[in-house]
Amino acid sequence: MAGYIGGKVAVSAPQQIETKHTITATASQTSIPNVGYTVGAVHVYQNGIRLVDGTDYTATNGSTVTLETGATEGDQIVIVSHGSFETGDTVSKASGGTFSSNVAVSGNVTATGSVTANSLIVPDGSIPLVDLDIDGGTDIGAALVDADLMVVDDGAGGTNRKATMSRLATYMGTKIGGGMEFISSSGAISNAASVAFTGFDASKYDHYQFMFQHVIPATDDVFFNAQTSTNTGTSYSSTAGDYHTYGTQDADGLRVAGHDGYKVGSDSNEFGVSGLFMLYAPHNTSAYTYSNGALITYNTSDAGGYIHSMASNAGFSAGSARLAAEDVDAIRFLFNSGNIESGEITMFGVVNS
């Protein structure tokens, strides 16, 4: 090469790049600043002659090259530096790696292993129904309750949403005309003055049925009655004359079980009241609220045991009426004297047709 004195500039490794700076010196110039180089990987040439690092110049801070002897004005100084070669911001095909930002793919992505992500966003309708196969879950281990969730599509090709089981129960109620629906239960009664139910809903139920299971009085030889409320149980009609029962026009409650000849007992040989009690259209404000029952009580002290039931005693089968055309929205059951010692009462609603 014409005008070139010195050995060939060597590239130390294929992974390095070369940067060259050319400066025309001023008289007695020794400092050549702002060059930018890798310490230990720089060569300096003055008028084509390669200078010796550490003897003819120093280059120790990565920015400035300092000549030991000041240059002559017009000298050409060439500084060649080698730096690491970077092929680009890539992830190795063989070794793998981590992408630190978003990655967009216009084609398909195929993985033979698992895919792990903090979240997965899938365009609506992109997963075929046949591919929805949920494995690895376990049974909840308990009965379904109103707060349990399910996933539904809110229309053909719509949006998947969560819904509670209570919504399903409400929907089923609109599709199944009539029928009996559980509302609530007293649970095991223990020495209670009365048991009240407030789960009335005129928009959903026409009538109500109550099931009694061995409701035993704490006091022997009593009537089993019911009293109604028009203010969701804040107070109950309990004045003589509020109701009309079989043979009694000034009663203080609807008669559930018992009459003058056969009342409900609490002796060891008696087992309280069991059976059904109906309350008809209590929300109707243009007619009285009617009731009647199909209940039995058993007394083993009678000859061979004696069952007093709806069929055998008019007092157990006769209806009662609340003598006011008002919206009844709560009811309580009680004996006319003493507490309810034990038993259980369950409330059902007759669903609107």
DOMARDO-122435 format. One record per residue (C-alpha): residue number from 0; x, y, z. Coordinates in steps of 0.1 Angstrom, whole numbers, plus 5000, padded with zeros to 4 digits. Example, Ala and Ser with C-alpha at 12.3 -4.5 7.8 and 13.67 -1.06 7.14 Angstrom:
BEGIN
(0,(5123,4955,5078))
(1,(5137,4989,5071))
REM end
This chain:
BEGIN
(0,(5000,5000,5000))
(1,(5016,5033,4989))
(2,(5026,5056,5017))
(3,(5018,5030,5044))
(4,(5046,5021,5069))
(5,(5041,4995,5095))
(6,(5025,4961,5100))
(7,(4990,4952,5090))
(8,(4963,4962,5115))
(9,(4952,4929,5130))
(10,(4916,4922,5141))
(11,(4920,4903,5173))
(12,(4889,4881,5168))
(13,(4861,4877,5143))
(14,(4837,4890,5170))
(15,(4854,4925,5170))
(16,(4849,4956,5149))
(17,(4873,4984,5140))
(18,(4868,5021,5144))
(19,(4893,5047,5129))
(20,(4897,5083,5137))
(21,(4919,5107,5116))
(22,(4931,5140,5131))
(23,(4954,5167,5116))
(24,(4976,5179,5144))
(25,(4984,5214,5154))
(26,(5018,5226,5164))
(27,(5032,5208,5195))
(28,(4998,5190,5200))
(29,(5000,5161,5225))
(30,(4964,5156,5237))
(31,(4939,5141,5213))
(32,(4906,5141,5232))
(33,(4871,5125,5227))
(34,(4883,5096,5206))
(35,(4865,5068,5223))
(36,(4883,5034,5223))
(37,(4887,5002,5242))
(38,(4917,5004,5266))
(39,(4943,4978,5254))
(40,(4927,4975,5220))
(41,(4939,5007,5202))
(42,(4967,5015,5177))
(43,(4980,5050,5169))
(44,(4997,5060,5137))
(45,(5016,5093,5130))
(46,(5022,5101,5093))
(47,(5017,5064,5086))
(48,(5042,5052,5113))
(49,(5027,5030,5140))
(50,(5036,5044,5174))
(51,(5044,5022,5204))
(52,(5018,5021,5232))
(53,(5032,5032,5265))
(54,(5063,5046,5249))
(55,(5052,5070,5221))
(56,(5017,5075,5236))
(57,(4994,5066,5264))
(58,(4957,5055,5261))
(59,(4943,5045,5295))
(60,(4910,5062,5300))
(61,(4890,5052,5269))
(62,(4886,5087,5257))
(63,(4919,5107,5253))
(64,(4952,5096,5236))
(65,(4983,5115,5248))
(66,(5014,5117,5226))
(67,(5048,5117,5244))
(68,(5063,5142,5219))
(69,(5043,5171,5206))
(70,(5033,5167,5169))
(71,(5044,5190,5141))
(72,(5016,5211,5127))
(73,(4999,5193,5098))
(74,(5009,5158,5110))
(75,(4983,5132,5103))
(76,(4973,5112,5134))
(77,(4953,5080,5128))
(78,(4938,5062,5158))
(79,(4924,5027,5152))
(80,(4904,5010,5180))
(81,(4888,4976,5182))
(82,(4855,4970,5199))
(83,(4834,4939,5207))
(84,(4812,4929,5178))
(85,(4775,4925,5186))
(86,(4753,4906,5161))
(87,(4721,4922,5175))
(88,(4696,4918,5203))
(89,(4688,4882,5198))
(90,(4678,4851,5217))
(91,(4698,4819,5210))
(92,(4680,4792,5190))
(93,(4700,4765,5207))
(94,(4704,4779,5243))
(95,(4672,4799,5246))
(96,(4668,4831,5265))
(97,(4644,4858,5277))
(98,(4625,4884,5258))
(99,(4622,4915,5279))
(100,(4596,4932,5258))
(101,(4566,4924,5236))
(102,(4569,4899,5209))
(103,(4545,4899,5179))
(104,(4542,4869,5156))
(105,(4522,4871,5124))
(106,(4522,4833,5118))
(107,(4516,4802,5139))
(108,(4535,4794,5171))
(109,(4540,4757,5178))
(110,(4554,4744,5211))
(111,(4562,4709,5221))
(112,(4566,4718,5257))
(113,(4544,4738,5281))
(114,(4536,4775,5278))
(115,(4538,4795,5310))
(116,(4525,4831,5313))
(117,(4513,4855,5340))
(118,(4482,4860,5319))
(119,(4468,4847,5286))
(120,(4447,4869,5263))
(121,(4429,4849,5237))
(122,(4408,4867,5210))
(123,(4370,4861,5213))
(124,(4359,4830,5195))
(125,(4394,4818,5187))
(126,(4392,4786,5208))
(127,(4370,4759,5192))
(128,(4344,4745,5215))
(129,(4358,4710,5209))
(130,(4391,4721,5224))
(131,(4376,4732,5258))
(132,(4387,4703,5280))
(133,(4394,4713,5316))
(134,(4416,4687,5333))
(135,(4433,4686,5366))
(136,(4405,4701,5387))
(137,(4390,4684,5417))
(138,(4354,4683,5430))
(139,(4346,4711,5453))
(140,(4338,4685,5480))
(141,(4306,4702,5491))
(142,(4271,4709,5480))
(143,(4266,4738,5455))
(144,(4256,4770,5472))
(145,(4242,4803,5459))
(146,(4277,4820,5458))
(147,(4294,4793,5437))
(148,(4303,4805,5402))
(149,(4299,4791,5367))
(150,(4310,4804,5333))
(151,(4283,4812,5307))
(152,(4283,4827,5273))
(153,(4259,4857,5273))
(154,(4246,4849,5238))
(155,(4255,4832,5205))
(156,(4291,4842,5200))
(157,(4289,4865,5229))
(158,(4311,4872,5259))
(159,(4320,4846,5285))
(160,(4309,4858,5320))
(161,(4307,4844,5355))
(162,(4273,4838,5371))
(163,(4263,4826,5406))
(164,(4243,4795,5411))
(165,(4216,4817,5426))
(166,(4210,4832,5392))
(167,(4206,4797,5378))
(168,(4181,4789,5405))
(169,(4161,4820,5396))
(170,(4162,4812,5359))
(171,(4150,4776,5365))
(172,(4122,4790,5386))
(173,(4110,4810,5355))
(174,(4110,4779,5334))
(175,(4094,4754,5357))
(176,(4058,4764,5362))
(177,(4043,4758,5397))
(178,(4061,4733,5418))
(179,(4074,4735,5454))
(180,(4105,4753,5463))
(181,(4125,4751,5495))
(182,(4127,4786,5512))
(183,(4141,4780,5547))
(184,(4142,4758,5578))
(185,(4142,4765,5615))
(186,(4168,4739,5621))
(187,(4167,4720,5654))
(188,(4144,4739,5677))
(189,(4155,4741,5714))
(190,(4132,4757,5740))
(191,(4121,4786,5717))
(192,(4091,4808,5725))
(193,(4082,4808,5688))
(194,(4097,4802,5654))
(195,(4092,4829,5627))
(196,(4095,4828,5589))
(197,(4099,4860,5568))
(198,(4108,4845,5534))
(199,(4076,4856,5517))
(200,(4079,4868,5480))
(201,(4046,4876,5462))
(202,(4064,4880,5429))
(203,(4076,4844,5431))
(204,(4052,4823,5452))
(205,(4014,4820,5453))
(206,(4010,4799,5485))
(207,(4032,4785,5512))
(208,(4035,4751,5528))
(209,(4051,4744,5562))
(210,(4063,4709,5572))
(211,(4065,4700,5609))
(212,(4087,4673,5623))
(213,(4079,4662,5659))
(214,(4073,4697,5672))
(215,(4069,4691,5710))
(216,(4056,4716,5735))
(217,(4074,4723,5768))
(218,(4040,4726,5785))
(219,(4015,4697,5784))
(220,(3980,4699,5769))
(221,(3982,4730,5746))
(222,(3971,4743,5712))
(223,(3996,4748,5684))
(224,(3989,4781,5667))
(225,(4002,4805,5641))
(226,(4002,4843,5641))
(227,(4007,4865,5610))
(228,(4024,4899,5604))
(229,(4020,4926,5578))
(230,(4054,4943,5585))
(231,(4079,4915,5579))
(232,(4078,4903,5615))
(233,(4082,4936,5634))
(234,(4049,4928,5651))
(235,(4023,4900,5649))
(236,(3985,4900,5651))
(237,(3979,4883,5685))
(238,(3946,4898,5698))
(239,(3915,4876,5704))
(240,(3892,4882,5675))
(241,(3920,4886,5649))
(242,(3914,4851,5637))
(243,(3885,4826,5632))
(244,(3893,4789,5639))
(245,(3871,4759,5640))
(246,(3845,4766,5667))
(247,(3862,4798,5679))
(248,(3854,4832,5665))
(249,(3876,4852,5688))
(250,(3909,4833,5684))
(251,(3943,4849,5688))
(252,(3959,4828,5661))
(253,(3954,4804,5632))
(254,(3949,4769,5645))
(255,(3976,4746,5634))
(256,(3969,4716,5656))
(257,(3947,4706,5686))
(258,(3911,4712,5697))
(259,(3892,4711,5730))
(260,(3890,4673,5730))
(261,(3925,4666,5719))
(262,(3954,4690,5726))
(263,(3991,4686,5720))
(264,(4009,4669,5749))
(265,(4045,4668,5761))
(266,(4044,4636,5782))
(267,(4070,4609,5776))
(268,(4044,4588,5757))
(269,(4036,4617,5733))
(270,(4056,4628,5703))
(271,(4044,4662,5694))
(272,(4030,4674,5661))
(273,(4041,4662,5626))
(274,(4026,4670,5592))
(275,(4017,4698,5568))
(276,(4002,4733,5571))
(277,(3991,4754,5542))
(278,(3989,4792,5540))
(279,(3969,4804,5509))
(280,(3976,4836,5490))
(281,(3987,4856,5520))
(282,(3996,4886,5497))
(283,(3960,4890,5485))
(284,(3947,4923,5499))
(285,(3911,4918,5487))
(286,(3904,4886,5507))
(287,(3912,4870,5541))
(288,(3942,4848,5544))
(289,(3931,4812,5548))
(290,(3950,4782,5562))
(291,(3944,4745,5570))
(292,(3966,4716,5580))
(293,(3971,4679,5577))
(294,(3989,4671,5610))
(295,(3989,4641,5634))
(296,(3998,4637,5670))
(297,(4003,4603,5687))
(298,(3995,4593,5723))
(299,(4006,4558,5733))
(300,(3986,4559,5766))
(301,(3954,4555,5747))
(302,(3942,4519,5741))
(303,(3966,4505,5715))
(304,(3979,4540,5709))
(305,(3958,4567,5693))
(306,(3965,4589,5663))
(307,(3946,4622,5661))
(308,(3947,4633,5625))
(309,(3931,4654,5599))
(310,(3909,4625,5589))
(311,(3896,4615,5623))
(312,(3891,4649,5641))
(313,(3875,4679,5626))
(314,(3896,4701,5650))
(315,(3927,4689,5633))
(316,(3915,4694,5597))
(317,(3893,4725,5600))
(318,(3906,4757,5583))
(319,(3913,4790,5599))
(320,(3912,4826,5586))
(321,(3929,4858,5595))
(322,(3901,4883,5597))
(323,(3917,4911,5577))
(324,(3923,4916,5540))
(325,(3959,4926,5542))
(326,(3992,4916,5527))
(327,(4007,4890,5551))
(328,(4045,4888,5548))
(329,(4056,4869,5579))
(330,(4043,4842,5602))
(331,(4053,4827,5635))
(332,(4044,4794,5651))
(333,(4039,4790,5689))
(334,(4020,4770,5715))
(335,(3993,4789,5733))
(336,(4012,4783,5766))
(337,(4049,4776,5772))
(338,(4078,4773,5747))
(339,(4085,4749,5719))
(340,(4107,4723,5735))
(341,(4121,4707,5703))
(342,(4114,4698,5667))
(343,(4120,4713,5633))
(344,(4098,4734,5609))
(345,(4106,4738,5571))
(346,(4091,4764,5548))
(347,(4083,4759,5511))
(348,(4068,4781,5485))
(349,(4044,4772,5457))
(350,(4060,4788,5427))
(351,(4039,4810,5404))
(352,(4028,4791,5373))
REM end
